[in-house]
Amino acid sequence: MEGSKQRSCSGHGITYTATHEIDPNVNKRKGIIPLMTIKSQLNESMKDAMRSGDEVRKRTVRMALAAVKQAEVDKRTELDDMAVMSLIQKEIKNRGESLEEAKKANRADLMEANEAEIKVLEAFLPEAIPDEQLRTLVQDAINETGAASPADMGKVMKIVMPRVAGRAPNNRVSATVRELLQK
């Protein structure tokens, strides 16, 4: 039998022979890469941070996981990657606001802590979309919807946001939409 393997085992007075097929390509399949969800990446990152003693990463990821868990409890359902990315972006926005407040108060310690937390959280988001590509996506959506004025901003945003898919903060997308609709 080609591609099969026989095993014999005896113990406790019982002898059996098992024959099973072996797929020679099982480890050679291309294109099948198990993808981790962002939530599982957060969990793994927290475990790594605990092992390595990285307090900033541990604290930041723990806060992000708490926000995810709270949202799941509130909605009574498990969040998908898009919702988790949205929560991470919200956390980055909150820390950005805290960073601005720390700058106003001349608190270098808080500025440093918020910057470190932002860097940790940004690692879980996809690479940011360049301005030119964002403008192209927005212009395509404007053409697709036939939007002509800032009053049509909602129609355009409804089409652009799924295409951006967490690669740009909402305020950046809306500013680009507003700018292109005012022309």
C-alpha contacts under 8 A as a table, 3 or more apart, distances in Angstrom:
res1	aa1	res2	aa2	distance
1	M	4	S	5.70
3	G	21	E	5.99
3	G	22	I	5.43
3	G	23	D	6.94
3	G	24	P	7.10
4	S	19	T	6.69
4	S	20	H	5.65
4	S	21	E	4.40
4	S	22	I	5.51
5	K	19	T	5.67
5	K	20	H	5.86
5	K	21	E	6.60
5	K	22	I	7.07
6	Q	17	T	6.69
6	Q	18	A	5.67
6	Q	19	T	4.58
6	Q	20	H	6.95
7	R	17	T	5.49
7	R	18	A	5.31
7	R	19	T	6.58
8	S	15	T	7.18
8	S	16	Y	5.79
8	S	17	T	4.42
8	S	18	A	6.56
9	C	15	T	5.73
9	C	16	Y	5.77
9	C	17	T	6.62
10	S	13	G	6.67
10	S	14	I	5.44
10	S	15	T	4.19
10	S	16	Y	6.59
11	G	14	I	5.48
11	G	15	T	6.65
23	D	26	V	5.40
24	P	27	N	7.57
24	P	28	K	7.97
25	N	28	K	4.84
25	N	29	R	6.12
26	V	29	R	6.17
29	R	32	I	6.42
36	M	39	K	8.00
36	M	40	S	6.01
36	M	41	Q	6.28
37	T	40	S	5.21
37	T	41	Q	6.22
37	T	81	D	6.35
38	I	41	Q	4.87
38	I	42	L	6.13
38	I	81	D	5.94
38	I	84	V	6.93
38	I	85	M	7.61
38	I	124	F	6.78
39	K	42	L	5.05
39	K	43	N	6.34
39	K	65	L	7.49
39	K	81	D	7.43
39	K	84	V	7.04
40	S	43	N	4.94
40	S	44	E	6.12
41	Q	44	E	5.08
41	Q	45	S	5.99
41	Q	124	F	7.67
42	L	45	S	5.04
42	L	46	M	6.17
42	L	61	V	6.24
42	L	64	A	7.99
42	L	65	L	6.98
42	L	124	F	7.66
43	N	46	M	5.17
43	N	47	K	6.36
43	N	61	V	7.90
43	N	65	L	7.67
44	E	47	K	5.09
44	E	48	D	6.20
45	S	48	D	5.02
45	S	49	A	6.02
45	S	57	R	7.92
45	S	58	K	7.79
45	S	61	V	7.30
46	M	49	A	4.98
46	M	50	M	6.12
46	M	57	R	7.20
46	M	58	K	5.29
46	M	61	V	5.99
46	M	62	R	6.83
47	K	50	M	5.12
47	K	51	R	6.24
48	D	51	R	5.07
48	D	52	S	6.08
49	A	52	S	5.12
49	A	53	G	5.68
49	A	54	D	4.88
49	A	55	E	6.98
49	A	57	R	6.04
49	A	58	K	5.19
50	M	53	G	5.15
50	M	54	D	6.56
50	M	55	E	7.60
50	M	58	K	6.32
51	R	54	D	7.99
54	D	57	R	5.62
54	D	58	K	6.11
55	E	58	K	5.01
55	E	59	R	5.92
56	V	59	R	5.26
56	V	60	T	6.03
56	V	113	A	7.89
56	V	116	A	7.24
56	V	117	E	6.80
57	R	60	T	5.13
57	R	61	V	5.89
57	R	117	E	7.13
57	R	120	V	6.18
58	K	61	V	5.38
58	K	62	R	5.92
59	R	62	R	5.15
59	R	63	M	6.25
60	T	63	M	5.19
60	T	64	A	6.31
60	T	117	E	5.86
60	T	120	V	7.13
60	T	121	L	7.39
61	V	64	A	4.97
61	V	65	L	6.07
61	V	120	V	7.78
61	V	121	L	7.42
62	R	65	L	5.09
62	R	66	A	6.10
63	M	66	A	5.00
63	M	67	A	6.27
64	A	67	A	5.08
64	A	68	V	6.28
64	A	87	L	7.75
64	A	88	I	6.69
64	A	91	E	7.22
65	L	68	V	4.96
65	L	69	K	6.04
66	A	69	K	5.03
66	A	70	Q	6.01
67	A	70	Q	5.08
67	A	71	A	6.18
67	A	87	L	7.22
68	V	71	A	5.17
68	V	72	E	6.18
68	V	79	L	7.58
68	V	84	V	6.54
68	V	87	L	6.97
69	K	72	E	5.02
69	K	73	V	6.17
70	Q	73	V	5.10
70	Q	74	D	6.09
71	A	74	D	5.00
71	A	75	K	6.05
71	A	79	L	7.82
72	E	75	K	5.19
72	E	76	R	5.48
72	E	77	T	5.36
72	E	78	E	5.44
72	E	79	L	6.16
73	V	76	R	4.87
73	V	77	T	7.01
79	L	82	M	7.92
79	L	83	A	5.77
79	L	84	V	6.39
80	D	83	A	5.47
80	D	84	V	6.35
81	D	84	V	5.01
81	D	85	M	6.01
82	M	85	M	5.09
82	M	86	S	6.18
82	M	165	A	6.99
82	M	166	G	7.09
83	A	86	S	4.97
83	A	87	L	6.28
84	V	87	L	5.02
84	V	88	I	6.21
85	M	88	I	5.02
85	M	89	Q	6.13
85	M	124	F	7.86
85	M	125	L	6.49
85	M	166	G	6.07
86	S	89	Q	5.08
86	S	90	K	6.19
86	S	166	G	6.74
87	L	90	K	4.92
87	L	91	E	6.22
88	I	91	E	4.99
88	I	92	I	6.21
88	I	121	L	6.60
88	I	124	F	7.90
88	I	125	L	7.73
89	Q	92	I	4.99
89	Q	93	K	6.12
89	Q	166	G	7.79
89	Q	169	P	6.69
90	K	93	K	4.98
90	K	94	N	6.20
91	E	94	N	5.04
91	E	95	R	6.24
91	E	121	L	7.93
92	I	95	R	5.11
92	I	96	G	6.06
92	I	118	I	5.60
92	I	121	L	6.76
92	I	122	E	7.60
93	K	96	G	4.93
93	K	97	E	6.27
94	N	97	E	5.15
94	N	98	S	6.24
95	R	98	S	4.84
95	R	99	L	5.96
95	R	114	N	5.69
95	R	115	E	7.81
95	R	117	E	7.52
95	R	118	I	6.64
96	G	99	L	4.90
96	G	100	E	6.35
96	G	114	N	7.28
96	G	115	E	7.98
96	G	118	I	7.60
97	E	100	E	5.13
97	E	101	E	6.37
98	S	101	E	5.05
98	S	102	A	6.09
98	S	111	M	7.99
98	S	114	N	7.06
99	L	102	A	5.02
99	L	103	K	6.19
99	L	110	L	7.15
99	L	111	M	5.29
99	L	114	N	5.83
99	L	115	E	7.23
100	E	103	K	5.08
100	E	104	K	6.33
101	E	104	K	5.11
101	E	105	A	6.27
102	A	105	A	5.03
102	A	106	N	5.97
102	A	107	R	5.09
102	A	108	A	7.20
102	A	110	L	5.89
102	A	111	M	5.59
103	K	106	N	4.97
103	K	107	R	6.22
103	K	108	A	7.38
103	K	111	M	6.58
104	K	107	R	7.86
107	R	110	L	5.52
107	R	111	M	6.27
108	A	111	M	4.97
108	A	112	E	6.08
109	D	112	E	5.27
109	D	113	A	6.26
110	L	113	A	5.04
110	L	114	N	6.07
111	M	114	N	5.31
111	M	115	E	6.13
112	E	115	E	5.19
112	E	116	A	6.19
113	A	116	A	5.19
113	A	117	E	6.24
114	N	117	E	5.05
114	N	118	I	6.12
115	E	118	I	5.12
115	E	119	K	6.33
116	A	119	K	5.20
116	A	120	V	6.37
117	E	120	V	5.08
117	E	121	L	6.26
118	I	121	L	5.18
118	I	122	E	6.04
119	K	122	E	5.18
119	K	123	A	6.56
120	V	123	A	5.56
120	V	124	F	7.66
121	L	124	F	5.71
121	L	125	L	7.35
122	E	125	L	5.34
123	A	126	P	7.77
125	L	166	G	6.98
125	L	167	R	7.12
126	P	166	G	6.92
126	P	167	R	5.71
127	E	167	R	6.11
128	A	167	R	4.64
128	A	168	A	5.80
129	I	133	Q	6.58
129	I	134	L	6.41
129	I	164	V	7.70
129	I	167	R	5.37
129	I	168	A	6.09
130	P	133	Q	5.42
130	P	134	L	6.28
131	D	134	L	5.05
131	D	135	R	6.09
132	E	135	R	5.12
132	E	136	T	6.23
133	Q	136	T	5.00
133	Q	137	L	6.22
134	L	137	L	5.10
134	L	138	V	6.14
134	L	164	V	7.71
134	L	173	V	7.51
134	L	176	T	7.80
135	R	138	V	5.09
135	R	139	Q	6.00
135	R	176	T	6.66
136	T	139	Q	5.07
136	T	140	D	6.09
137	L	140	D	5.15
137	L	141	A	6.26
137	L	160	V	6.72
137	L	163	R	7.71
138	V	141	A	5.06
138	V	142	I	6.15
138	V	156	V	7.29
138	V	160	V	6.18
138	V	176	T	7.33
138	V	177	V	6.17
138	V	180	L	7.89
139	Q	142	I	4.99
139	Q	143	N	6.20
139	Q	180	L	7.29
140	D	143	N	5.13
140	D	144	E	6.04
141	A	144	E	4.89
141	A	145	T	6.07
141	A	156	V	5.67
141	A	159	I	6.20
141	A	160	V	6.32
142	I	145	T	5.33
142	I	146	G	5.77
142	I	147	A	5.24
142	I	148	A	7.75
142	I	156	V	5.86
142	I	181	L	7.91
143	N	146	G	5.13
143	N	147	A	6.90
145	T	155	K	6.85
145	T	156	V	6.69
147	A	152	D	5.41
147	A	153	M	7.54
147	A	155	K	7.55
147	A	156	V	7.17
147	A	181	L	7.51
148	A	152	D	6.79
148	A	181	L	6.34
149	S	152	D	5.68
149	S	153	M	7.42
149	S	181	L	5.35
149	S	182	Q	6.43
150	P	153	M	5.21
150	P	178	R	6.13
150	P	181	L	5.45
150	P	182	Q	6.36
151	A	154	G	7.53
152	D	155	K	5.56
152	D	156	V	6.72
153	M	156	V	5.24
153	M	157	M	6.09
153	M	177	V	6.77
153	M	178	R	6.90
153	M	181	L	7.58
154	G	157	M	5.08
154	G	158	K	6.07
155	K	158	K	5.27
155	K	159	I	6.75
156	V	159	I	5.36
156	V	160	V	6.13
156	V	177	V	7.34
157	M	160	V	5.00
157	M	161	M	5.78
157	M	173	V	7.89
157	M	174	S	7.12
157	M	177	V	7.40
158	K	161	M	5.97
158	K	162	P	7.51
159	I	162	P	6.43
159	I	163	R	7.08
160	V	163	R	5.23
160	V	164	V	6.17
161	M	164	V	5.15
161	M	165	A	6.24
161	M	170	N	7.88
161	M	173	V	7.83
162	P	165	A	5.06
164	V	167	R	5.57
164	V	168	A	6.51
165	A	168	A	7.69
166	G	169	P	6.84
168	A	172	R	6.54
168	A	173	V	6.67
169	P	172	R	5.41
169	P	173	V	6.50
170	N	173	V	5.09
170	N	174	S	6.08
171	N	174	S	5.13
171	N	175	A	6.02
172	R	175	A	5.16
172	R	176	T	6.28
173	V	176	T	5.18
173	V	177	V	6.21
174	S	177	V	4.98
174	S	178	R	6.00
175	A	178	R	5.10
175	A	179	E	6.04
176	T	179	E	5.06
176	T	180	L	6.19
177	V	180	L	5.31
177	V	181	L	6.08
178	R	181	L	5.19
178	R	182	Q	6.19
179	E	182	Q	5.39
179	E	183	K	6.83
180	L	183	K	5.52
